[in-house]
Amino acid sequence: MKKLESNIPKMYVLRFFLSFWLIVPVMVPFYKECGLSAAQVLIVQAIFSIAMLLFEIPTGYFADAFGRRKAIITASFLLPAGLLVYSLTSSFLMFCLAEILIAAAFALRSGTDSAVVYDTLLNLGREKEYMKIDGRAGLSERVGDALASVLGGLLSAVSLRFPFIVNIFTSAAMIPVAFSIKEPNDITSGKTDHAKEVKKAVLYSITHPEIRALSVLFAVVLGLGVVGIWTYFFFYKQHGITTVWFGILHAVFGLASGLGSFVAHKLEKSAGKKVSLYFLIFPGISFLVMAYADLVVSLPFIMANGFFLGYGITIIITYINDLTESSIRATVLSVAGMAKGLLFSLAAVLTGYIMDLYTLGCAHLFLGISYIIIFIFVILELHKRKVI
């Protein structure tokens, strides 16, 4: 039992290093230095999301059919491989290749780490603690993100490529941790007709009314939320913020997101499911504000978006886990990830072109209107099904 229980702190460590992205605060300046346009920057990120889209369900099923430990080990090797490609190249096409490798790593991890934690707690008779544990994991993730953002900004003083090189070694730190994970239960036995098993999990995701609605909401909160993060860097650059401050501001954003994850179980318990979901309209309102406001007014809204990003991911994943059996858990979570990837891919490309053809304010207006329309649709669907 102690070895099984050790999965929980190991997931904290894995999620810390998975989000220890030294390269994030320098990516937009790095892309610009390499001659990419705003549209190309977001196309590279859309390639990542499209690759995630294609990998999500196969890798989720791989984790369910062959073991979550194997999936996480494979991811821990692919991540530094993608960073190695970035550190050695300067072309748009090679950046796309790097993002495909990183996407494969993220897809293998997507839903798998949550499934390991939930099933570990289930075996320990502590599954009701999942939201609290996932909140702590989210905090660990955001602390890693925040520290890396500050350090990445400082390392950029050497060169914009230097953070990529250092990040290869920090991401490789996940490898020994991944090998030490214990499978919480045997979910692989009896799975011989793989196509049938995948179909079963996917159909469950899209025909279960609550899971379907929650998956779309997850796509809105995380998919459009991440597009928003990329626009913040353009917003900072437009207002003359230096690369070092990119890192500091992104660190504060990350800590706000971690705080949202950490307090999610307490806030959800006191507010209830309905009000907790209503809170998630805030990022859409923030995008509308940023379409017209200056830097001073916009900064508090950006940081609040970080809080609701962490909070939203934690409560939505918990709700989906509570509705899903262990044998298909990683695949069902991957379907939600696939929905997120699809929305991100479409929104990222459109946002990039709007920025190039019009203004950043128009891009934020597009994000805000899109977010609110889809959010209202999901909430009405949940009301119709009497879920909230």
C-alpha positions in Angstrom: 0.0 0.0 0.0 2.9 2.4 0.8 4.4 1.9 -2.6 1.0 2.5 -4.2 0.5 5.6 -2.0 3.8 6.9 -3.2 2.2 7.5 -6.7 0.6 10.7 -5.3 3.8 12.6 -4.5 5.4 11.2 -7.6 2.6 12.8 -9.7 3.3 16.1 -8.0 7.0 15.8 -9.1 6.0 14.8 -12.6 3.6 17.6 -13.0 6.1 20.1 -11.7 8.7 19.1 -14.3 6.1 18.7 -17.0 5.3 22.4 -16.6 8.8 23.6 -15.9 8.9 25.4 -19.3 11.9 27.7 -19.4 11.1 28.4 -23.0 7.6 29.9 -22.5 8.6 33.5 -21.8 11.0 33.6 -24.7 9.1 31.7 -27.4 7.4 34.7 -29.1 10.7 36.7 -29.2 12.5 33.5 -30.3 10.0 32.9 -33.1 10.2 36.6 -34.2 14.0 36.4 -34.2 13.7 33.3 -36.5 11.5 35.4 -38.9 8.0 33.9 -38.1 4.9 36.1 -38.5 2.2 36.3 -35.8 0.1 33.9 -37.9 3.0 31.4 -38.3 3.6 31.6 -34.5 0.0 30.5 -33.8 0.1 28.0 -36.7 3.1 26.3 -35.0 1.0 26.1 -31.8 -2.0 24.9 -33.8 0.2 22.1 -35.3 0.8 21.1 -31.7 -2.9 21.1 -31.0 -3.8 19.2 -34.2 -1.1 16.6 -33.4 -2.6 16.3 -29.9 -6.0 16.0 -31.5 -4.8 13.0 -33.6 -2.8 11.4 -30.7 -5.3 11.9 -27.9 -7.6 8.9 -28.2 -4.9 6.4 -29.4 -2.6 7.4 -26.6 -5.4 7.4 -24.1 -6.4 3.9 -25.1 -2.7 2.9 -25.1 -2.6 3.9 -21.4 -5.8 1.9 -20.7 -4.8 -1.2 -22.7 -1.1 -1.5 -22.0 -0.6 0.4 -18.8 -0.5 4.0 -17.6 3.1 3.5 -16.4 4.3 2.7 -19.9 2.5 5.7 -21.3 4.1 8.1 -18.8 7.6 6.5 -19.4 7.3 7.0 -23.2 6.1 10.6 -22.7 9.2 11.3 -20.5 11.5 10.4 -23.4 9.6 12.2 -26.1 9.5 15.6 -24.3 13.3 16.2 -24.2 13.5 14.9 -27.8 11.1 17.7 -29.0 13.2 20.3 -27.1 16.3 19.0 -28.7 14.9 19.6 -32.1 14.0 23.2 -31.1 17.5 23.8 -29.7 19.2 22.7 -33.0 17.0 24.4 -35.6 15.6 27.8 -36.8 12.9 27.0 -39.4 9.2 27.0 -39.4 8.9 23.3 -40.5 11.4 22.1 -37.9 9.5 23.9 -35.2 6.4 22.1 -36.4 8.3 18.8 -36.0 9.4 19.7 -32.5 5.8 20.5 -31.6 4.6 17.2 -32.9 7.1 15.3 -30.7 6.1 17.4 -27.7 2.4 16.9 -28.6 2.9 13.1 -28.5 4.4 13.4 -25.1 1.6 15.6 -23.8 -1.0 13.2 -25.4 0.5 10.2 -23.6 0.3 12.1 -20.4 -3.1 13.7 -21.0 -5.6 12.0 -18.8 -3.1 9.3 -17.8 -1.7 11.1 -14.8 -5.2 11.9 -13.6 -6.3 8.3 -14.1 -3.3 7.1 -12.1 -4.1 9.4 -9.2 -7.8 8.7 -9.2 -7.4 4.9 -9.4 -4.7 5.0 -6.8 -7.1 6.9 -4.4 -9.9 4.4 -5.4 -7.7 1.5 -4.4 -6.9 3.2 -1.1 -10.5 4.0 -0.5 -9.8 7.8 -0.7 -11.4 8.7 -4.0 -13.4 11.5 -2.4 -10.1 13.3 -1.9 -9.4 13.5 -5.6 -10.3 17.1 -6.1 -8.1 18.1 -3.2 -5.2 16.0 -4.4 -5.6 17.2 -8.0 -5.6 20.8 -6.7 -2.3 20.2 -5.0 -0.9 18.6 -8.2 -2.2 21.7 -10.1 -0.4 23.9 -7.6 2.8 21.9 -8.1 2.4 22.3 -11.8 1.9 26.1 -11.6 4.8 26.6 -9.2 7.0 24.8 -11.7 5.6 27.0 -14.5 6.2 30.1 -12.4 9.7 29.3 -11.4 10.6 28.3 -15.0 9.1 31.5 -16.4 11.3 33.7 -14.2 14.4 31.6 -14.8 13.7 31.4 -18.5 13.5 35.1 -18.8 16.8 35.5 -17.0 18.5 32.8 -19.1 17.4 34.6 -22.2 20.1 37.2 -21.3 22.6 34.6 -22.6 20.7 34.0 -25.8 17.1 33.3 -26.7 18.1 29.7 -27.6 19.8 29.0 -24.2 16.5 28.3 -22.3 15.7 25.6 -24.9 19.0 23.9 -24.2 18.7 23.9 -20.4 15.1 22.7 -20.7 16.2 19.5 -22.4 17.9 18.5 -19.1 15.2 19.6 -16.8 12.5 17.6 -18.7 14.8 14.5 -18.7 14.4 14.6 -14.9 11.0 13.0 -15.3 12.5 9.8 -16.7 13.5 8.1 -13.3 10.3 9.3 -11.6 8.2 7.7 -14.5 10.0 4.4 -14.1 9.2 4.3 -10.3 5.4 4.6 -10.7 3.3 1.6 -9.6 0.2 0.6 -11.6 -2.7 1.1 -9.3 -4.7 -1.8 -10.8 -4.7 -4.3 -13.6 -6.9 -2.6 -16.3 -5.2 -4.3 -19.2 -6.4 -7.9 -18.9 -9.0 -9.1 -21.3 -8.5 -6.3 -23.8 -7.9 -8.0 -27.1 -10.3 -6.3 -29.5 -8.7 -2.9 -29.3 -10.9 -1.2 -31.9 -14.0 -2.4 -30.0 -12.7 -1.1 -26.7 -11.8 2.3 -28.2 -15.3 2.6 -29.8 -16.8 1.7 -26.4 -14.9 4.5 -24.6 -15.5 7.1 -27.3 -19.2 6.3 -27.5 -19.5 6.5 -23.8 -18.0 10.0 -23.9 -20.1 11.4 -26.6 -23.4 9.8 -25.6 -23.3 10.5 -21.9 -25.0 13.9 -21.7 -23.1 15.2 -18.7 -19.6 14.0 -19.8 -20.3 15.4 -23.3 -21.2 18.8 -21.9 -18.3 18.8 -19.5 -15.9 17.9 -22.3 -17.0 20.9 -24.3 -16.7 23.1 -21.3 -13.2 21.7 -20.7 -12.4 22.6 -24.3 -13.6 26.2 -23.8 -11.8 26.8 -20.5 -8.5 25.2 -21.5 -8.5 25.5 -25.3 -9.5 29.2 -25.5 -7.7 29.9 -22.3 -4.3 28.7 -23.8 -4.9 30.8 -27.0 -5.4 33.7 -24.6 -2.1 33.0 -22.9 -0.3 33.4 -26.3 -2.1 36.7 -27.0 -0.9 38.0 -23.6 2.7 37.8 -24.8 1.8 39.8 -27.9 -0.1 42.2 -25.6 3.0 42.6 -23.4 5.2 43.2 -26.4 2.8 45.8 -27.8 3.1 47.7 -24.5 6.9 47.6 -24.5 7.4 44.9 -21.8 10.8 43.3 -21.9 11.5 39.6 -22.1 12.6 39.4 -18.5 9.2 40.9 -17.4 7.5 38.4 -19.8 8.8 35.7 -17.5 7.8 37.5 -14.2 4.3 38.2 -15.4 3.8 34.7 -16.7 5.1 33.4 -13.3 2.4 35.5 -11.5 -0.2 34.1 -13.9 1.1 30.6 -13.2 0.9 31.1 -9.4 -2.6 32.5 -9.8 -3.6 29.3 -11.7 -2.0 27.2 -9.1 -3.9 29.0 -6.4 -7.1 28.3 -8.4 -6.3 24.6 -8.5 -5.3 24.5 -4.8 -8.5 26.1 -3.4 -10.9 24.4 -6.0 -12.1 21.7 -3.6 -12.9 24.2 -0.8 -14.5 26.8 -3.2 -16.5 24.1 -5.0 -17.7 22.6 -1.7 -18.9 26.0 -0.4 -20.4 27.3 -3.7 -21.9 24.1 -5.0 -21.7 22.6 -8.5 -24.0 25.1 -10.2 -22.3 28.3 -9.0 -18.8 26.7 -9.4 -19.6 26.2 -13.1 -21.1 29.7 -13.4 -17.8 31.2 -12.2 -16.1 29.9 -15.3 -17.7 32.6 -17.5 -15.1 35.1 -16.1 -12.4 34.5 -18.7 -14.8 35.3 -21.6 -15.6 38.6 -19.9 -11.9 39.3 -19.4 -11.2 38.9 -23.1 -13.9 41.5 -23.9 -12.3 43.9 -21.4 -8.9 43.4 -22.9 -10.2 44.3 -26.3 -10.6 47.9 -25.2 -8.6 48.4 -22.0 -4.9 49.5 -21.5 -2.2 47.5 -19.7 -3.0 48.7 -16.2 -6.6 47.8 -16.4 -6.0 44.5 -18.3 -3.3 43.0 -15.9 -5.7 42.2 -13.0 -8.0 40.5 -15.5 -5.1 38.4 -17.0 -4.1 37.2 -13.5 -7.7 36.4 -12.6 -7.9 34.4 -15.8 -5.0 32.3 -14.5 -6.9 31.6 -11.3 -10.0 30.5 -13.2 -7.9 28.4 -15.6 -6.5 26.3 -12.7 -9.8 26.2 -10.9 -11.8 25.2 -13.9 -9.5 22.4 -15.0 -9.5 20.9 -11.5 -13.3 20.8 -11.0 -14.2 19.7 -14.6 -11.7 16.8 -14.5 -13.0 15.7 -11.1 -16.6 15.7 -12.4 -15.6 13.6 -15.4 -13.6 11.1 -13.3 -16.6 10.7 -10.9 -18.7 9.6 -13.9 -16.2 7.2 -15.5 -15.1 3.6 -14.7 -11.4 2.8 -14.3 -11.1 0.6 -17.4 -11.8 3.5 -19.8 -10.8 6.4 -17.7 -7.7 7.6 -19.6 -9.5 7.2 -22.9 -12.6 9.2 -21.8 -10.3 12.0 -20.4 -8.5 11.9 -23.8 -11.8 12.6 -25.6 -12.1 15.7 -23.5 -8.5 16.6 -24.4 -9.4 16.0 -28.1 -12.3 18.4 -27.8 -9.9 21.0 -26.3 -7.3 20.4 -29.1 -9.9 20.9 -31.8 -11.2 24.1 -30.4 -7.7 25.4 -29.7 -6.5 24.6 -33.3 -9.4 26.5 -34.9 -9.2 29.4 -32.5 -5.4 29.7 -32.6 -5.3 30.0 -36.4 -8.2 32.4 -36.6 -6.8 34.5 -33.8 -3.4 34.7 -35.5 -4.9 35.8 -38.7 -7.1 38.4 -37.0 -4.0 39.8 -35.3 -2.1 40.0 -38.6 -5.0 41.5 -40.6 -6.6 43.7 -38.0 -5.6 44.3 -34.4 -4.9 42.5 -31.1 -8.0 44.1 -29.7 -10.1 42.5 -32.5 -8.5 39.1 -31.6 -9.5 39.5 -27.9 -13.0 40.5 -29.0 -13.2 37.3 -31.1 -12.0 35.2 -28.2 -14.4 36.8 -25.7 -17.5 36.4 -27.9 -16.6 32.8 -28.9 -16.0 31.9 -25.2 -19.2 33.3 -23.9 -21.4 31.8 -26.7 -20.1 28.3 -26.2 -20.1 28.6 -22.4 -23.8 29.6 -22.5 -24.6 26.7 -24.8 -23.0 24.2 -22.3 -24.7 25.7 -19.3 -28.1 25.5 -21.0 -27.4 21.9 -21.9 -26.5 21.1 -18.3 -29.7 22.8 -17.1 -31.8 20.9 -19.7 -30.4 17.6 -18.4 -31.1 18.8 -14.8 -27.4 18.3 -13.9 -27.3 21.8 -12.4 
